[in-house]
């Protein structure tokens, strides 16, 4: 598949359905398959290869599980990018007891609330507007 900026990527998904030994060894009763994604990325004459393994509770063929894995990580990566770039999550120094999980939940809620307005402003702009404008800040909650 052609990627961005002259990058060419290929992904091959393989699924192992015979996972009884893994279920017994690790006590994962819902485990149905192991998905293996072999990726090759070519950028400017340089080739990178990577193999990733995923466990799954789905019993589907490779042509179905490969796209599911990819879409899951697209959503996951998008969320983490927003948390890092808009809410500066990586810079947070909250580290004790339940505080990290509580802050992460609050940041997820804030991200979802910032996405509610139908304006064309970026999430970063919406965050700044919410800091400056109490009416804008209250509007997603007042819906």
C-alpha positions, 0 to 999 in steps of 0.5 A: 500500500502507498503511504504518505511522503513516498513511503510504501508499506505492506502488511501480511496478516497470519492467524493461528487458531490452534491456541489451546496450549496458550489458553491452558498455560496463561488461563485465557479462556476467551482466547480464540486466536493469535494474529501475526502482522508482518510489516515492511516499510520502504522509505527512500531506499531504506527498508524496515521490517517488523513483526507484531503479535496480538491475542484475540477473542475473535475466531476470524480469518486473516483477511478479516482480522488484519483490518480489525487490528489496523483500525483498532490501532488507528483509533488508539494512536489518534487518541494518544496523539490528541492526549499528548499534543493537545492535553500535554499528557506526557508532561503530566507528573501525577504519579501516586495512587489512583491519581494517574487513572483519574487524570486519564479519565478526566482527559478522555472526557475533556477530549470527547467534550472538545470534539462536540462543537461543530466548528472547524476549529482544531482541538487545540484551538477549542481547548484555548477557547474553552480556557478564555470563554466560560460560555464556550466551556459550558456549552458541551455540558449544557447540551 
